Amino acid sequence: MPELPEVETVRRGLAPAMEGAQIQKVDQNRPDLRFPFPEDFVSRLEGQIVTGLSRRSKYLLADLGSADVLVMHLGMSGSFRVEADTDTMPGAFVHKKSKNERHDHVAFHLNPKKGGTARVIYNDPRRFGFMTLIPRAELAAHPLFASMGIEPLGNELDGTTLSRLFEGKKSPLKAALLNQKLIAGLGNIYVCEALWRSGLSPKRLAGTIAGKNGRATSKTTDLARHIRETLTEAIEAGGSSLRDHTQADGSLGYFQHRFAVYDQEGEPCRKDGCSGTVSRIVQSNRSTFYCPVCQR
């Protein structure tokens, strides 16, 4: 499943085409994806202006002039592509159609703010993604978002916050970081990488790095910094192209070439002065990669 950097990369690729554009027409080519589309999906979209495109955790949110929000999730294999008939669109987003057009399930026909026309097409071979419409005023209380934790790229994530979230927690540190009710959007790949950078074992109990009464410690401060740095670098690299993921312009992400531990089982640890070898263990049915020598 695409992780936060992949979703943020897609958001940035879609923004030039979608933000400020009017949705002229919507082609809905099937009644459902992972879940059924709302019955009035097309009628609530056509004619609306996209006033903003944002991200919450791994969800894309398109605010509409009607005060509805188009909520989009990529699932396992979902992707978008942008097609334009004018050079007013950034060249990086103009490319040939997907070869798997039979998996083109939704197409948004747009009149972009800068003129011309464009199509944003959602393709999803496995159909684990979904789209729905939620009134903006009801978004925070909606079941999809009501129990969602803080954003890891937001200002809230710091050493003090991690201490508060982890204090007394007896779950492994990796499990706590993947708990979406604590921190929203962190996934397996980038948690492994951030823990390696921080020198913290994924097996360590989360509560052992927290200060008393929510006070920051050197470990929570360093971990918060490394989480932000890892995610930011991944976004700048266009994400990690694992399995089905590509960017909105059809190109691949390249952060996987910087992986220090993820999928590096048996490789020497890259940390200066460390003689360890990357190991793989299974935690909560997920592969965890780490260096047992320098991660404590």
C-alpha positions as CSV (number, residue, x, y, z in Angstrom):
1,M,0.0,0.0,0.0
2,P,1.4,3.5,-0.8
3,E,2.6,5.2,2.3
4,L,2.4,8.9,3.2
5,P,5.3,10.1,1.0
6,E,3.7,8.4,-2.1
7,V,0.3,10.0,-1.4
8,E,1.9,13.4,-0.8
9,T,3.8,13.0,-4.1
10,V,0.6,12.2,-5.9
11,R,-1.1,15.2,-4.3
12,R,1.6,17.5,-5.5
13,G,1.4,16.0,-9.0
14,L,-2.4,16.5,-9.2
15,A,-2.5,20.0,-7.7
16,P,-1.5,21.9,-10.9
17,A,-4.4,20.3,-12.8
18,M,-7.0,20.2,-10.1
19,E,-6.7,23.2,-7.8
20,G,-9.0,26.0,-9.1
21,A,-10.4,23.8,-11.9
22,Q,-14.0,23.3,-12.6
23,I,-15.2,19.7,-12.9
24,Q,-17.1,19.7,-16.2
25,K,-17.9,16.0,-16.4
26,V,-17.3,12.8,-14.5
27,D,-17.1,9.3,-16.0
28,Q,-17.9,6.7,-13.4
29,N,-17.2,3.4,-15.1
30,R,-18.4,1.0,-12.4
31,P,-20.7,1.2,-9.4
32,D,-18.0,0.5,-6.8
33,L,-14.3,0.1,-6.0
34,R,-13.5,-1.2,-2.5
35,F,-16.8,0.3,-1.4
36,P,-19.8,1.5,-3.5
37,F,-19.7,5.1,-4.8
38,P,-22.3,7.4,-3.3
39,E,-25.5,7.2,-5.4
40,D,-25.3,10.9,-6.3
41,F,-21.5,10.8,-6.8
42,V,-21.5,12.2,-10.3
43,S,-24.2,14.8,-9.8
44,R,-22.5,16.2,-6.7
45,L,-19.2,16.6,-8.5
46,E,-20.2,18.0,-11.9
47,G,-20.0,21.7,-12.2
48,Q,-18.1,22.2,-8.9
49,I,-14.8,24.1,-8.5
50,V,-12.0,22.4,-6.7
51,T,-11.0,25.0,-4.2
52,G,-8.1,23.1,-2.7
53,L,-6.3,19.7,-2.7
54,S,-4.9,18.5,0.6
55,R,-3.8,15.3,2.3
56,R,-4.8,13.8,5.7
57,S,-2.8,10.7,6.6
58,K,-3.0,8.6,3.4
59,Y,-6.2,10.2,2.1
60,L,-6.4,12.8,-0.7
61,L,-9.0,15.5,0.0
62,A,-10.4,17.7,-2.7
63,D,-12.4,20.6,-1.3
64,L,-15.3,21.6,-3.5
65,G,-17.2,24.9,-3.9
66,S,-20.3,23.1,-2.6
67,A,-18.6,22.6,0.8
68,D,-18.3,18.8,0.1
69,V,-15.0,17.1,0.2
70,L,-14.1,14.4,-2.3
71,V,-12.2,11.9,-0.3
72,M,-9.9,9.5,-2.2
73,H,-7.8,6.6,-1.1
74,L,-5.4,4.8,-3.4
75,G,-5.7,1.3,-1.8
76,M,-3.1,-1.2,-2.9
77,S,-2.7,-0.4,-6.6
78,G,-4.6,2.9,-7.3
79,S,-2.9,5.6,-9.3
80,F,-3.8,8.8,-11.0
81,R,-2.6,10.2,-14.3
82,V,-3.2,13.7,-15.8
83,E,-3.8,14.2,-19.5
84,A,-4.0,17.7,-21.0
85,D,-4.6,19.0,-24.5
86,T,-2.7,22.3,-24.1
87,D,0.8,23.3,-23.2
88,T,-0.5,25.5,-20.4
89,M,-0.2,22.4,-18.2
90,P,3.2,21.6,-16.7
91,G,5.0,19.2,-19.1
92,A,5.7,16.7,-16.4
93,F,2.1,15.9,-16.2
94,V,1.4,15.3,-19.9
95,H,2.0,11.7,-21.0
96,K,0.5,8.8,-22.9
97,K,-2.5,7.0,-21.5
98,S,-2.1,4.0,-19.3
99,K,-1.8,0.7,-21.1
100,N,-4.4,-0.8,-18.7
101,E,-7.3,1.4,-19.7
102,R,-9.8,-1.3,-18.7
103,H,-8.8,-0.4,-15.1
104,D,-9.7,3.3,-15.7
105,H,-12.6,3.5,-13.2
106,V,-13.1,7.3,-12.8
107,A,-12.2,10.2,-15.1
108,F,-12.6,13.8,-14.1
109,H,-12.9,16.2,-17.1
110,L,-11.6,19.5,-15.9
111,N,-11.4,23.1,-17.1
112,P,-8.2,24.2,-15.3
113,K,-7.7,27.6,-13.8
114,K,-5.1,28.5,-16.4
115,G,-7.3,27.5,-19.3
116,G,-7.6,24.6,-21.7
117,T,-8.9,21.2,-20.7
118,A,-7.5,18.3,-18.8
119,R,-8.5,14.9,-17.6
120,V,-7.6,13.3,-14.3
121,I,-8.0,9.5,-14.5
122,Y,-8.1,7.1,-11.6
123,N,-6.8,3.6,-12.5
124,D,-6.9,0.7,-10.0
125,P,-6.4,-2.9,-11.1
126,R,-7.1,-4.4,-7.7
127,R,-9.9,-2.0,-6.8
128,F,-8.9,-1.7,-3.1
129,G,-9.0,2.1,-3.4
130,F,-12.2,4.1,-2.9
131,M,-13.8,7.5,-3.2
132,T,-16.6,9.1,-1.3
133,L,-18.1,12.6,-0.6
134,I,-18.3,14.0,2.9
135,P,-19.5,17.5,3.8
136,R,-16.5,19.5,5.1
137,A,-18.4,20.4,8.3
138,E,-18.7,16.6,9.1
139,L,-15.2,15.5,8.0
140,A,-13.5,15.5,11.4
141,A,-16.3,13.5,13.0
142,H,-16.6,11.0,10.2
143,P,-15.6,7.4,11.0
144,L,-12.7,7.6,8.6
145,F,-11.1,10.5,10.5
146,A,-12.6,10.7,14.0
147,S,-9.9,8.6,15.7
148,M,-7.0,9.6,13.5
149,G,-3.8,10.7,15.2
150,I,-1.5,13.6,14.6
151,E,0.1,14.3,11.2
152,P,3.8,13.3,11.3
153,L,4.7,16.3,9.1
154,G,2.7,18.8,11.1
155,N,4.0,21.1,13.8
156,E,2.6,18.8,16.5
157,L,5.2,16.1,16.1
158,D,8.1,16.7,18.4
159,G,9.8,15.1,21.4
160,T,7.3,16.3,23.9
161,T,4.4,14.9,21.8
162,L,6.1,11.5,21.4
163,S,6.7,11.3,25.1
164,R,3.1,12.1,25.8
165,L,1.9,9.5,23.3
166,F,4.3,6.8,24.4
167,E,4.3,7.2,28.2
168,G,3.3,3.9,29.8
169,K,3.0,2.1,26.5
170,K,4.1,-1.5,26.7
171,S,3.8,-2.2,23.0
172,P,6.9,-2.5,20.9
173,L,8.1,0.9,19.6
174,K,7.5,0.0,16.0
175,A,3.9,-1.0,16.8
176,A,3.3,2.3,18.6
177,L,4.6,4.2,15.6
178,L,2.3,2.3,13.3
179,N,-0.7,2.9,15.5
180,Q,-2.8,5.3,13.3
181,K,-4.7,6.5,16.4
182,L,-1.4,8.0,17.7
183,I,0.3,9.1,14.5
184,A,-1.6,9.1,11.2
185,G,0.1,8.0,8.0
186,L,3.3,6.4,9.2
187,G,3.8,3.1,7.4
188,N,6.2,0.1,7.6
189,I,8.9,1.3,5.3
190,Y,9.5,4.7,6.8
191,V,9.2,3.6,10.4
192,C,12.0,1.0,9.8
193,E,14.1,3.7,8.2
194,A,13.4,6.3,11.0
195,L,14.2,3.9,13.8
196,W,17.5,2.9,12.1
197,R,18.5,6.6,11.9
198,S,17.5,7.1,15.5
199,G,19.5,4.0,16.7
200,L,16.3,2.6,18.4
201,S,15.3,-1.1,18.3
202,P,11.8,-1.8,16.8
203,K,11.4,-4.3,19.6
204,R,12.0,-1.8,22.4
205,L,8.9,-1.0,24.5
206,A,7.6,2.4,23.5
207,G,7.3,3.6,27.0
208,T,11.0,3.2,27.7
209,I,11.9,6.3,25.6
210,A,9.2,8.6,27.1
211,G,9.9,11.1,29.8
212,K,7.8,11.4,32.9
213,N,4.7,13.5,32.6
214,G,5.2,13.9,28.9
215,R,8.6,15.6,29.1
216,A,10.7,15.3,26.0
217,T,13.8,13.1,26.1
218,S,16.8,13.0,23.8
219,K,15.4,9.8,22.3
220,T,11.9,11.1,21.6
221,T,13.4,14.4,20.3
222,D,15.8,12.5,17.9
223,L,13.1,10.1,16.8
224,A,10.6,12.9,16.0
225,R,13.4,14.7,13.9
226,H,14.3,11.5,12.1
227,I,10.7,10.7,11.2
228,R,10.2,14.2,9.7
229,E,13.5,14.0,7.8
230,T,12.9,10.5,6.5
231,L,9.4,11.5,5.2
232,T,10.6,14.8,3.7
233,E,13.5,13.2,1.9
234,A,11.1,10.5,0.5
235,I,8.7,13.1,-0.8
236,E,11.5,15.0,-2.4
237,A,12.6,11.8,-4.1
238,G,9.1,11.1,-5.3
239,G,8.3,8.3,-2.9
240,S,9.4,4.6,-3.3
241,S,8.2,2.7,-6.3
242,L,7.2,-0.6,-4.8
243,R,4.9,-2.9,-6.8
244,D,2.2,-0.7,-8.4
245,H,3.0,2.8,-7.2
246,T,3.9,5.5,-9.6
247,Q,3.6,9.3,-9.5
248,A,0.8,11.3,-11.0
249,D,3.0,11.9,-14.1
250,G,3.6,8.2,-14.6
251,S,7.2,8.3,-13.4
252,L,8.7,6.3,-10.6
253,G,9.8,7.3,-7.2
254,Y,13.4,6.6,-6.2
255,F,13.7,6.8,-2.4
256,Q,14.1,3.0,-2.4
257,H,17.6,3.5,-3.6
258,R,18.3,5.2,-0.2
259,F,16.9,2.4,2.0
260,A,19.4,1.8,4.8
261,V,17.5,-1.2,6.3
262,Y,14.2,-1.8,4.6
263,D,14.4,-4.9,2.4
264,Q,18.2,-5.0,3.1
265,E,18.3,-8.3,5.0
266,G,21.8,-9.7,5.2
267,E,23.4,-6.5,4.0
268,P,26.1,-4.8,6.2
269,C,24.7,-1.9,8.3
270,R,25.4,1.4,6.6
271,K,26.0,3.3,9.9
272,D,29.5,4.6,10.2
273,G,31.5,2.4,12.6
274,C,28.8,-0.3,12.9
275,S,29.8,-3.9,12.2
276,G,26.3,-5.2,12.3
277,T,24.2,-6.9,9.6
278,V,20.6,-6.0,8.8
279,S,18.1,-8.5,10.1
280,R,14.5,-9.2,9.3
281,I,11.9,-10.2,12.0
282,V,8.1,-10.3,11.8
283,Q,6.1,-8.0,14.0
284,S,2.3,-8.0,13.8
285,N,2.5,-10.0,10.6
286,R,4.8,-7.4,9.0
287,S,8.4,-7.6,8.1
288,T,10.7,-5.4,10.2
289,F,14.2,-4.6,9.1
290,Y,16.8,-3.3,11.6
291,C,20.4,-3.6,12.7
292,P,20.6,-5.5,16.0
293,V,24.0,-4.1,16.8
294,C,23.4,-0.3,16.6
295,Q,19.7,-0.2,17.3
296,R,19.0,-0.5,21.0
